[in-house]
Amino acid sequence: MAMSRPKSAVALALAMGLGTGGAAQATLSDLADGTVFDDVLKVMWLQNANLAASETFGVAGAGSYMDWLTAKEWIAAMNAANYLGYRDWRLPDVSPVDEVAFDYTDVKDGSTDYGFNISADYSAYPSSTASEMAFMFYQNLRNIGRYEVDGTPRTGDPGFDGLVNTGPFDNLLSAIYWAGVPCTSPQSGAFFFFFQNGSQGCADMGGHVSVWPVRDAPDFTPAPPVVPLPPALWLLGAGFLGYLGLGRRGRNEAAA
């Protein structure tokens, strides 16, 4: 479901990353052009997180859910169409959270590349940017995973209810989304992130999964938001203009 939100040029700056232990202070800026800028990852996310439901770009099999190769083909068609004026859209990236090598051990503390709490404030690597979608879920949107870092399930916890916060995005699904990186567990698989429960893992490339395009924007700086004047300054300005008007009228009457 699309969320209602203000359409200011930059001004939906969500100062997220306020939890204790998070090193990166993440800000999302709604650019009012169909994209949202992440000032930590230095990327632009497509604001419509389920564009493929309404725009297939002529790719057979494209839709809300598609296999990995179709997703890559759909992204290529999106670039060929110069969508929103860009030709460098891609699937979200994943790199090793320890900055050395992928670890496919299924854990709950965010210490590997498989499982829960990757990038979460309370994880082994708080605010890690290794997984763009994990950073989005835990840092930008401030959602929490289904498990505590010690493995205790949060099911039924008042603080956990799946994908609670969707920020300035439209049609962000409580679903699995493809990353653009192959994995070796299982073979012929690719990384995914599950926005319903905050987990990352690998899926067979033939599975039907959602797609959320993103593009690199390392040199982009959003324009500063327009800050409205306080009411007192508006009144002062209006009074001053009124004073000038009265003075001008008095001089005109004297001249007459």
C-alpha positions in Angstrom: 0.0 0.0 0.0 1.4 3.4 -0.9 2.1 5.7 2.0 1.0 9.3 2.1 3.9 11.6 2.5 4.9 15.2 1.8 6.4 15.9 -1.6 9.0 18.5 -0.7 12.2 18.8 -2.8 14.4 17.2 -0.2 12.6 17.7 2.9 11.6 14.3 4.1 14.9 14.0 5.8 14.3 11.2 8.3 17.0 11.5 10.9 17.2 7.8 11.6 20.1 6.0 13.3 19.3 7.4 16.7 19.6 4.1 18.6 22.5 3.6 20.9 25.5 1.9 19.5 24.9 2.9 15.9 28.0 4.6 14.4 26.3 5.8 11.2 23.7 8.5 11.4 21.5 7.6 8.5 19.3 10.1 6.6 16.9 9.4 3.8 16.0 12.4 1.6 12.8 12.3 -0.6 14.0 14.0 -3.8 10.4 14.3 -5.1 11.4 12.8 -8.4 10.7 9.1 -7.7 13.9 8.5 -5.9 15.1 8.6 -2.2 18.7 9.4 -1.4 20.6 7.6 1.4 23.4 9.8 2.6 25.4 7.0 4.3 25.3 4.4 1.5 25.5 7.3 -1.1 22.8 5.6 -3.3 19.5 6.5 -4.7 16.7 4.0 -4.1 13.7 3.8 -6.3 10.8 5.2 -4.3 8.4 2.6 -5.7 9.7 -0.6 -4.1 7.4 -2.7 -6.4 7.7 -0.9 -9.7 7.6 -4.3 -11.6 4.0 -4.8 -10.6 3.0 -2.0 -12.9 5.9 -1.7 -15.3 7.5 -4.8 -16.9 9.5 -2.9 -19.6 8.4 -5.7 -22.0 10.3 -8.4 -20.1 8.5 -11.8 -20.1 8.0 -13.1 -16.6 8.6 -9.8 -14.9 6.2 -8.8 -12.1 6.0 -8.4 -8.4 7.9 -11.7 -8.0 10.5 -13.0 -10.6 13.5 -15.3 -10.7 17.0 -13.9 -10.4 17.9 -14.0 -14.1 14.6 -12.3 -15.1 15.3 -9.7 -12.4 18.6 -8.9 -14.0 17.0 -8.7 -17.4 14.3 -6.4 -16.1 16.9 -4.1 -14.6 18.7 -4.0 -17.9 15.5 -3.1 -19.7 14.9 -0.4 -17.1 18.3 1.1 -17.9 17.6 0.8 -21.7 14.4 2.8 -21.1 16.5 5.5 -19.3 14.0 5.3 -16.4 13.8 8.6 -14.5 16.7 9.8 -16.5 19.2 7.1 -15.3 20.8 4.1 -17.1 22.7 2.7 -14.1 20.0 1.0 -12.0 21.1 -2.3 -10.3 20.1 -4.8 -7.7 21.1 -4.0 -4.1 24.6 -5.0 -3.1 25.9 -7.4 -0.5 29.6 -7.8 0.6 31.1 -9.8 3.5 30.1 -8.3 6.9 33.5 -9.0 8.3 35.1 -7.4 5.1 37.0 -10.7 4.5 34.9 -13.5 3.1 31.3 -14.6 3.1 30.2 -16.8 6.0 27.0 -18.8 5.4 26.6 -19.9 9.0 23.0 -19.3 10.1 23.2 -17.1 13.2 21.1 -14.5 15.0 23.7 -12.0 16.2 24.7 -10.5 12.8 28.2 -11.9 12.9 27.9 -13.7 9.5 26.2 -13.0 6.2 23.4 -15.4 6.8 20.6 -14.9 9.4 19.3 -12.0 11.4 20.4 -8.6 12.8 23.0 -7.8 10.2 23.8 -4.1 10.7 21.5 -3.7 13.7 22.7 -1.5 16.6 22.9 -4.5 18.9 24.7 -6.8 16.5 28.2 -8.0 16.1 28.7 -5.3 13.4 26.5 -2.4 14.3 25.6 -0.1 11.4 27.5 -2.2 8.9 26.9 -1.1 5.4 27.9 -4.5 3.9 24.3 -5.3 3.0 22.5 -2.4 1.6 19.1 -3.9 2.3 20.0 -4.9 5.9 21.2 -1.3 6.4 17.9 -0.1 5.0 15.8 -2.3 7.3 17.7 -1.9 10.6 19.3 1.6 10.3 17.3 3.7 7.8 13.9 2.4 8.7 14.6 1.4 12.3 12.8 -1.9 12.1 13.8 -4.9 14.3 14.4 -8.5 13.4 12.3 -11.5 14.6 15.1 -12.7 16.9 17.2 -11.2 19.6 21.0 -11.6 19.1 21.0 -14.5 21.6 18.4 -16.3 19.5 15.3 -15.6 21.5 12.4 -15.2 19.2 10.5 -11.9 19.3 7.3 -13.4 18.0 4.5 -12.0 20.0 6.7 -9.3 21.5 4.9 -5.9 21.4 8.0 -4.4 19.8 7.9 -6.8 16.8 5.3 -6.9 14.1 7.1 -7.6 10.9 7.8 -4.6 8.5 6.5 -1.8 10.7 8.3 1.2 9.3 8.4 1.8 5.5 9.7 5.4 5.6 9.2 7.5 2.4 8.8 4.5 0.1 5.8 3.3 -1.8 4.8 -0.4 -2.0 7.6 -1.8 0.1 6.5 -5.4 0.5 6.8 -7.7 3.5 8.5 -10.0 1.1 11.9 -11.4 0.0 13.9 -9.1 -2.3 16.8 -10.1 -4.5 20.3 -8.8 -4.1 22.6 -8.7 -7.1 25.2 -11.0 -5.7 25.5 -14.8 -6.3 26.2 -17.1 -3.3 27.5 -20.6 -2.8 25.1 -21.8 -0.2 23.1 -23.3 -1.9 24.9 -23.6 -5.2 23.5 -21.6 -8.0 21.9 -19.3 -5.5 21.8 -15.5 -4.9 21.5 -13.4 -1.8 18.2 -12.1 -0.7 16.8 -10.0 2.2 13.5 -10.7 3.8 11.7 -7.5 4.8 9.1 -9.4 6.8 11.5 -10.6 9.5 14.9 -8.9 8.9 16.8 -11.9 7.7 19.4 -12.3 5.0 20.2 -15.6 3.2 20.5 -17.4 -0.1 17.8 -18.7 -2.4 17.8 -20.7 -5.6 18.0 -18.4 -8.5 14.9 -20.0 -9.9 12.8 -18.8 -7.0 10.2 -16.0 -7.5 11.4 -13.0 -5.4 10.7 -9.2 -5.5 13.0 -6.6 -6.9 13.9 -3.1 -5.6 16.3 -1.1 -7.9 19.0 1.2 -6.6 21.8 3.2 -8.2 25.1 4.6 -7.0 25.2 8.4 -6.4 28.6 8.9 -4.6 28.9 12.6 -5.6 25.3 13.6 -5.1 24.4 16.2 -2.4 20.8 17.0 -1.8 19.9 20.7 -1.8 19.2 22.0 1.7 15.5 22.1 2.6 13.8 25.4 2.6 13.3 26.4 6.3 10.1 28.4 6.8 10.4 31.6 8.8 8.9 31.6 12.3 5.5 33.3 12.6 7.1 36.2 14.6 9.4 37.0 11.6 6.5 36.9 9.2 4.6 39.4 11.4 7.7 41.6 11.7 8.2 41.6 7.9 4.5 42.3 7.2 4.6 45.2 9.7 7.7 46.6 8.1 6.2 46.4 4.6 3.0 48.1 5.9 5.1 50.9 7.5 6.9 51.5 4.1 3.5 51.6 2.4 2.1 54.2 4.8 5.3 56.3 4.4 5.1 56.2 0.7 1.4 57.1 0.7 2.1 60.1 3.0 4.8 61.4 0.7 2.5 61.1 -2.3 -0.3 63.0 -0.5 2.2 65.7 0.6 3.4 66.1 -3.0 -0.2 66.4 -4.2 
